[in-house]
């Protein structure tokens, strides 16, 4: 194949060169034409496309998150405000090396391993352009340190902005809710660029969520010419943001804070209502999360703390906690009895209990002869069992509802649970069983199937105290008008008032909680609600099995102005845990300095304010668990956790008592170790079916 | 008439190429002036100085005799191969590859010098070969050695672009020398088969990425396809007339990477549009036509091959660069002659121009002597 051709001369090569030179020349010319055509195609045919691309390179439209509307208390003190600060965010889409970026930022901003892990979790969950907050509330030195490194860290945004700030932190968490970055689900619902603008927060819970459209405002915008590395060359155009509208609440911010802090280490709810207008002055549930730390997303340690706390900080007990009201029902019951012709002066002998058929319902003391007022004062169950049996429970339930129990109120941003004021129809519907007399007896003293929220108790006492059909309100200027007049005479009301006065100021159950403010007197009623059928009395043993402690009150007694309910979960006697809190909160309304002295002394024992205690606890948790705490779910998971908290509480409220009771009934022998219920062994009248038998709850109300 | 006013030595210079080149280079300076935000520094002034200095060098080269070229061919080639080996041993690593030798007063890139040197040595080689040898397979052995050694050394640096330029420059000289046409067709076919194999086995990761990105730049617009995407945006947004001098946002706001070197053509096209692009292409084609004319008119085989090879070396620079910025070729670090900033490539190109001018002189003298 490679054999030599015959004649290869210089001439032949010269000819070949000539031909091939033409070929090469043609190649060059051809390529020139190709290049010109290609350039024409890009530059002329596709000009529009590339001009747009060039403009979108050059001009950067930045949305400026609007300043969120303030939330003020009734005295125009901000409960939720905006704090100007520096912040750092990450845009997941643009971050090249997540781990390295987080490490560098962590070093610059001194983030501990727990915070870095939280950041990594958030980066895992976030996608696309959904911004992830690294830190806010930074100082100038920190932001400067980050800014210098920006060119090496694509996807990092350091800017000045506004952060939501709740001055009293945990005290308003349940009342106001909190804000957070928009989730993917939020963005699905509302597909606007503002939601993925770094620094923008959306209302996640409570009033912040309900009034989102009012509080949000209009974003500002800045058009700027930027370099490839994001440096702004010059501003082209600027539009200021329009801040959201202010929301004014009926709440007294200082009172709210005081009540929250006064709850201390207990798991409790306090609701204060203005007896003149129905305005809610304070509505708190503690312990609570800190809405300030929630707004940058919930970290692992924080989540673990909240989930492992048996006080269930995620539950707003004021509106979603349901408890048997116990003896706090009694003033209401006197109104119902009087309506049905019971003379307040009529006396009933209390031999230490009440016999119904062959069963004995035990009162907690031998009260002797008691009239209606004394029955409230001494909290005598026998009196109410006797009278309820006489007039029938059907007479009591409507009055309970009329005074607000079992009712839902028109309060925005509160997901209320309205509990149960049972009646025969309800029982049939729910349990497919007939109503029994025993049910009536239990219900008349606020046990058995009855469950109410602290808010309802506060409304009830405000209506009893004022005699007006007050409706609670939360938003200033949007107060709910009172309902139709209550069908009680002044005389009937005064019997309840007298009884409650004597509870605190007479020989009653809460005399230790008398007000020490001049000659201002407080009237009240204690309640001790049984959590479950008890082997022993409900003030010892595990925290979870102790009785709930309740107290309702109002003051001043001569011209009622403030009505209050206090529910302390598992606080044992009403007089022991709930009444002192009520006393101090009431004192704050009349003599703040004195009340604060009391609080400061207590907080020294407790280890500081709720926010300080939470920080201390966080440090302990972080040191203990480091980065081993489990991941936090998304918004849906948080909501699910709250729902779970609800239902576990509901189970304690009603079913537990009754199912326990049922078991007790099912073994109709003296072998039952419990001295209560003092049912005779031959409880033949009670059907042994799955019916929750009421016999077990002869509540003791000190 | 003009001969009376201008000294003959000057009048005899090939002004038909020097003037267009000056215009092209000055246009390059204008582009660089704008790219620097309306400043002569750091690029525009130096670009013009480079041109003048290396043009003087080209004049000097053009004065050298054919015998001197022939004499120096192998020693120069040998010296540059030695430098390439030296680079491999002690060269500075910059940007991931080892290309530069620090010789005190400047950073020397021997692979650049190899581009004209390979053309020279092959022209000399074919000049020495008896014509009959050109169509025997035995000639492939020394050719393989002459081309393969420097090409491999450069690719090992690794510098794929320059290695390819050396190989292609050599291939064109060999082609022009008259080796059988079907050998080239066969080699072309072999490359088509071997290219995928080489792609997966020989190329470095970043080189492989470049090829993949070239095939689909939008697959990673903010990553490795960024260069091509931004270059196309610059050229495409320039349109027909361009955005106007000093108004190129892509280059001024740093979206266009390497706006003053590898992507200078895009910088130009953004401000001067298709009009500017055709102007640049036209000058290049004019210069190439001149080079090929010189080659065709050259008095002997050595001169012809030398001029054609040098022309093609410049052409290869220009072709690869413009195809790259227009998204027709992968991103390789080859600057655009006379437009891109950079002394090294200016020197190479001026060596080529000077050599072609020398050939031009030899043929004019030959005709003047009346052959």
Contacts between the chains, C-beta under 8 A, distances in Angstrom:
chain1	res1	chain2	res2	distance
A	1	B	137	7.9
A	2	B	136	6.3
A	2	B	137	3.4
A	2	B	138	7.9
A	4	B	132	6.3
A	4	B	135	6.8
A	4	B	136	5.3
A	5	B	132	8.0
A	5	B	135	5.2
A	8	B	131	4.9
A	8	B	132	4.6
A	8	B	134	6.2
A	8	B	135	5.3
A	8	B	178	7.9
A	9	B	131	5.6
A	10	B	131	5.2
A	10	B	301	6.9
A	12	B	131	7.3
A	12	B	178	7.4
A	13	B	131	5.4
A	13	B	134	6.5
A	13	B	177	7.2
A	13	B	178	4.3
A	13	B	301	6.8
A	14	B	301	7.5
A	16	B	178	4.0
A	17	B	176	5.6
A	17	B	177	7.7
A	17	B	178	6.4
A	17	B	296	7.9
A	17	B	301	7.7
A	17	B	304	5.8
A	17	B	305	7.8
A	17	B	308	7.8
A	18	B	296	6.6
A	20	B	175	6.1
A	20	B	176	5.3
A	20	B	178	7.6
A	21	B	176	6.8
A	21	B	292	5.7
A	21	B	295	6.1
A	21	B	296	5.4
A	21	B	308	6.2
A	24	B	172	6.8
A	24	B	175	7.9
A	24	B	176	7.2
A	24	B	292	6.8
A	24	B	308	6.9
A	24	B	312	6.7
A	25	B	288	7.4
A	25	B	289	6.9
A	25	B	292	4.9
A	28	B	285	6.7
A	28	B	288	4.9
A	28	B	289	8.0
A	28	B	292	7.7
A	28	B	315	5.6
A	29	B	285	6.3
A	31	B	319	5.5
A	32	B	281	5.1
A	32	B	282	7.9
A	32	B	284	7.1
A	32	B	285	4.7
A	34	B	328	7.9
A	35	B	277	7.8
A	35	B	281	5.8
A	35	B	322	5.2
A	35	B	323	7.1
A	35	B	326	6.5
A	35	B	328	8.0
A	36	B	274	7.9
A	36	B	277	7.0
A	36	B	278	5.6
A	36	B	281	5.7
A	38	B	326	4.9
A	38	B	327	8.0
A	38	B	328	6.2
A	39	B	235	6.4
A	39	B	269	6.8
A	39	B	274	5.7
A	39	B	277	4.7
A	39	B	278	7.7
A	39	B	326	6.2
A	40	B	274	5.6
A	42	B	232	5.9
A	42	B	235	5.2
A	42	B	236	4.5
A	42	B	326	6.7
A	42	B	327	7.7
A	43	B	235	5.7
A	43	B	236	5.7
A	43	B	238	5.5
A	43	B	239	5.4
A	43	B	240	6.5
A	43	B	269	6.8
A	43	B	273	6.3
A	43	B	274	4.7
A	43	B	277	7.4
A	44	B	239	6.4
A	44	B	240	5.5
A	44	B	274	6.2
A	46	B	236	5.3
A	47	B	236	6.1
A	47	B	237	7.2
A	47	B	239	4.5
A	47	B	240	7.7
A	49	B	236	6.7
A	50	B	232	6.6
A	50	B	233	5.1
A	50	B	235	7.4
A	50	B	236	2.6
A	50	B	237	4.5
A	51	B	236	7.3
A	51	B	237	4.6
A	51	B	239	7.2
A	53	B	233	4.6
A	53	B	236	7.4
A	53	B	237	7.0
A	54	B	233	5.2
A	54	B	234	7.3
A	54	B	236	7.7
A	54	B	237	3.6
A	54	B	249	6.2
A	54	B	250	6.0
A	55	B	237	7.9
A	57	B	230	7.8
A	57	B	233	6.7
A	57	B	249	7.1
A	57	B	250	6.8
A	57	B	253	7.2
A	57	B	255	5.0
A	58	B	249	4.3
A	58	B	250	7.9
A	58	B	253	6.0
A	58	B	255	7.8
A	94	B	222	7.4
A	225	B	249	7.7
A	225	B	253	6.9
A	226	B	253	6.9
A	227	B	253	4.5
A	227	B	254	4.8
A	227	B	255	7.8
A	228	B	253	6.2
A	228	B	254	4.2
A	228	B	255	4.6
A	229	B	254	6.5
A	233	B	253	6.7
